[in-house]
């Protein structure tokens, strides 16, 4: 039905690497893959296999879970978007570690995949939304800092020159042209 690859860390793995919980849910125990270094795995590529009969209103949703924490949604693939590279922002391990009955060891980190209704999922790529939000905040912070250096105070109001936005934008564009890595500094 699907396969996964951890970029620069694994060969393609098919559904047989996962434990099937029921007809629509699968789990990958990260302890068997990387042990306690699960948080060093930062990306996952999930893809639908050829011939998959996933209905157009369904998606394969990907979740991650650190030991003792709840599952956190990462993104999804659909028939119209058959593959995706998802960023794995592992949640902090829970304060109270859950223990297994067999050996009293902490439960390991897990990656969960489930078939879900497409219209119930918040976004197909959570990490992309976070990157865009982070980029917007960094650009806004850059503008604010630039404006602050030209501000005057008139009672309880900040006063800036009328052309401040034009000056900032021109400086921003020139810096981006001179230094290709400048804009990368705004990304996550």
C-alpha positions as CSV (number, residue, x, y, z in Angstrom):
1,X,0.0,0.0,0.0
2,X,2.8,2.5,0.9
3,X,6.5,2.8,1.5
4,X,8.8,5.1,3.4
5,X,12.4,6.3,3.1
6,X,14.4,8.2,5.7
7,X,16.5,10.4,3.4
8,X,20.2,9.7,3.8
9,X,19.4,7.1,6.5
10,X,17.6,4.1,4.9
11,X,16.7,2.2,1.8
12,X,13.0,2.2,0.8
13,X,11.0,0.3,3.4
14,X,7.6,-1.2,2.5
15,X,4.5,-1.7,4.7
16,X,6.0,-5.0,6.0
17,X,8.4,-3.0,8.2
18,X,5.4,-1.6,10.1
19,X,3.2,-3.5,12.5
20,X,-0.4,-3.5,11.4
21,X,-2.7,-2.6,14.2
22,X,-5.9,-2.9,12.3
23,X,-6.9,-2.6,8.6
24,X,-6.3,1.2,8.6
25,X,-3.5,1.7,11.1
26,X,0.3,0.9,11.1
27,X,3.1,1.6,13.5
28,X,6.9,1.7,13.1
29,X,8.8,1.2,16.3
30,X,11.8,3.6,16.0
31,X,13.7,1.5,18.6
32,X,14.1,-1.3,16.1
33,X,15.4,1.2,13.5
34,X,17.6,3.7,15.4
35,X,17.2,2.9,19.1
36,X,17.1,5.9,21.4
37,X,18.4,8.2,18.7
38,X,14.9,8.6,17.1
39,X,15.2,12.4,17.3
40,X,18.1,12.3,14.9
41,X,15.7,11.3,12.2
42,X,14.4,14.6,10.9
43,X,12.7,13.7,7.6
44,X,10.5,11.0,6.2
45,X,9.5,10.4,2.6
46,X,6.2,8.5,2.3
47,X,4.9,7.3,-1.0
48,X,2.0,5.4,-2.3
49,X,2.8,2.3,-4.3
50,X,1.7,1.8,-7.9
51,X,-1.8,0.3,-8.2
52,X,-3.0,1.5,-4.8
53,X,-6.7,1.9,-4.6
54,X,-7.0,4.6,-2.0
55,X,-10.2,6.5,-2.6
56,X,-9.9,10.2,-3.7
57,X,-11.5,11.4,-0.4
58,X,-9.0,9.4,1.8
59,X,-5.4,10.1,2.8
60,X,-2.6,8.3,4.5
61,X,-1.8,10.5,7.5
62,X,1.6,10.3,9.2
63,X,2.0,10.8,13.0
64,X,5.0,10.7,15.3
65,X,5.2,9.9,19.0
66,X,8.1,10.4,21.4
67,X,8.2,8.1,24.4
68,X,5.4,9.1,26.8
69,X,4.0,11.8,24.6
70,X,0.8,11.8,22.5
71,X,0.9,11.3,18.7
72,X,1.6,14.5,16.7
73,X,0.3,14.9,13.1
74,X,3.0,15.6,10.5
75,X,1.3,15.5,7.1
76,X,-0.3,13.2,4.6
77,X,-0.3,11.7,1.1
78,X,-3.3,11.2,-1.2
79,X,-3.9,9.8,-4.7
80,X,-3.5,13.3,-6.1
81,X,-0.3,13.8,-4.0
82,X,1.2,10.3,-4.0
83,X,4.5,11.2,-2.2
84,X,5.7,13.8,0.3
85,X,8.9,14.6,2.3
86,X,7.7,15.4,5.8
87,X,9.7,17.1,8.5
88,X,9.7,15.2,11.8
89,X,9.6,17.7,14.6
90,X,9.6,15.2,17.5
91,X,7.6,16.3,20.5
92,X,9.4,16.4,23.9
93,X,9.1,13.1,25.7
94,X,6.3,13.0,28.2
95,X,6.9,13.9,31.8
96,X,5.5,10.5,32.9
97,X,7.1,7.7,30.9
98,X,4.8,4.9,30.1
99,X,6.2,1.5,30.9
100,X,5.6,-1.8,29.1
101,X,4.4,-4.7,31.3
102,X,7.0,-7.1,30.0
103,X,10.3,-5.4,30.9
104,X,9.4,-2.1,32.5
105,X,11.4,-0.2,29.8
106,X,10.1,3.1,28.4
107,X,7.9,2.8,25.3
108,X,10.0,3.8,22.3
109,X,9.3,6.5,19.8
110,X,6.9,5.5,17.0
111,X,5.7,6.6,13.6
112,X,2.1,5.9,12.9
113,X,0.3,5.8,9.5
114,X,-3.4,5.7,9.2
115,X,-6.1,5.9,6.5
116,X,-8.3,8.9,7.3
117,X,-10.9,11.2,5.6
118,X,-9.1,13.9,3.7
119,X,-11.5,16.6,4.8
120,X,-10.7,15.9,8.5
121,X,-7.0,16.6,8.2
122,X,-5.7,20.1,8.9
123,X,-3.1,20.3,6.1
124,X,-1.2,17.8,3.9
125,X,2.1,19.3,5.0
126,X,2.3,20.8,8.5
127,X,6.1,21.5,8.2
128,X,5.6,23.7,5.1
129,X,3.1,25.8,7.0
130,X,5.4,26.2,9.9
131,X,8.3,27.2,7.6
132,X,6.1,29.8,5.9
133,X,4.9,31.2,9.3
134,X,8.6,31.3,10.5
135,X,9.6,33.1,7.4
136,X,6.9,35.7,7.7
137,X,7.8,36.3,11.4
138,X,11.5,36.7,10.5
139,X,10.8,39.2,7.7
140,X,8.5,41.2,9.9
141,X,11.1,41.3,12.6
142,X,13.7,42.5,10.1
143,X,11.3,45.3,9.0
144,X,10.5,46.3,12.6
145,X,14.2,46.5,13.5
146,X,14.9,48.6,10.4
147,X,12.0,51.0,11.2
148,X,13.1,51.2,14.8
149,X,16.4,52.7,13.8
150,X,14.7,55.6,12.1
151,X,11.9,56.2,14.7
152,X,11.2,59.4,16.5
153,X,8.8,59.7,19.4
154,X,5.9,62.1,19.5
155,X,4.1,61.6,22.8
156,X,3.0,58.0,22.8
157,X,3.4,57.5,19.0
158,X,6.4,56.3,17.0
159,X,7.1,58.5,14.0
160,X,8.9,57.1,11.0
161,X,9.8,58.7,7.6
162,X,7.1,58.3,4.9
163,X,9.4,56.4,2.6
164,X,10.6,53.9,5.3
165,X,8.9,50.9,3.6
166,X,10.4,51.7,0.2
167,X,13.9,52.1,1.8
168,X,13.6,48.9,3.7
169,X,12.3,46.9,0.7
170,X,15.1,48.3,-1.5
171,X,17.7,47.4,1.1
172,X,16.2,43.9,1.5
173,X,16.2,43.2,-2.2
174,X,19.8,44.5,-2.7
175,X,21.0,42.3,0.2
176,X,19.3,39.3,-1.2
177,X,20.8,39.8,-4.6
178,X,24.4,40.3,-3.2
179,X,24.2,37.4,-0.8
180,X,22.3,34.3,-1.9
181,X,22.5,32.8,1.6
182,X,20.8,35.9,3.2
183,X,17.3,34.6,2.6
184,X,18.2,31.1,3.8
185,X,18.8,32.7,7.2
186,X,15.1,33.4,7.4
187,X,14.2,29.8,7.0
188,X,13.9,27.2,9.7
